[in-house]
Amino acid sequence: MKKSLIFMLVILSVFMMSCGGGDKDAKPSRTFVTIGTGGVTGVYYPTGGAISKIVNKKFEEYNLKVTVESTGGSVFNVNAIMAGDLEFGIVQSDRQSQAYNGEAEWADAGKQDKLRAVFSIHPESVTILAAEDAGINSIMDLKGKTVNIGNPGSGNRGNAIDALENAGINWETDINAEGLKASEAAKMLQDNRIDAYFYTVGHPSGSFKEATAGRRKVKFVSITDIDGLLEKFSYYAKSEIPVEFYPNAQNTENVPTYGVKATLCTSSDVSDDVVYAVTKEVFENFEEFKTLHPAYSTLTKESMLDGLSAPIHDGAMKYFKEVGLK
């Protein structure tokens, strides 16, 4: 009888330990999260890589592993986050606002009220690059040309349409609009298959470096007369394309345009601990983070809380309050 009792106690002890009742200091099980980014030639993809690199250094502390996925861009990322297919995604500030408020691509689906902001990152300029031989000196000269406006589901496409409509150009009838991914556009321009392309991106961009390095001479085209556009959409702001990054472009001065901000988004369903860890590691290693891409050179910790048009996730807010940023 005594032996049977001892045996039962041993079995019960093993069972309790397997259920987490044994070691109070035992580490939680590993958590894997993915950041949706954009095309590999843009800034979203290396931005996701920069975040994962910093957070994964503390894998032993958090038992958190961050991976990066190249995606179709902002709209795809929002929808994948809402579906639970991604934990995080990099999203343009305008798309963040539209999704949360149930506008644009989300007009039928309605308000994406579980969307949450974590922090903003680099500024992104709505950029037009045109072939010199296409005779495009202003946005109005795009009429009758073959122009890539970006793939469906990308923030890039929405910005291009806004720019064209602001200039009085109907993108469906006044231009021959292509719907290529940004990663394909540079080659298409150099192969004489398009005359120009739009790309909303932080600078320097691999796509524009590729396009300006080819045999076909190219130049950036300014987007001006945008006061009405900026008044209509509060998430837009004036910006410039720094031509110093593209010495082979046929421009000698920075090119005026407008833009948005790249933001890291998540869902309210993602745990506070995970979002807190990601936020803390990026901000606690801020100077290292800034060195990981030239597009981050103007970042400040304070500016990384601008452009957040969805509610801030509780995990991120916890960190911001701890350090006095909120």
Secondary structure by P-SEA (a helix, b strand, c coil): caaaaaaaaaaaaaaaaaaccccccccccbbbbbbbbcccccaaaaaaaaaaaaaacccccccbbbbbbbcccaaaaaaaaaaccccbbbbcaaaaaaaaacccccccccccccbbbccccccccbbbbbbcccccccccccccccccccccccaaaaaaaaaaaaaccccccccccccccccccaaaaaaccccccccccccccaaaaaaaaccbbbbbbbbcccaaaaaacccbbbbbbcccccccccccccccccbbbbbbbbcccccaaaaaaaaaaaaaaaaaaaaccccccccccccccccccccccaaaaaaaaaaccc
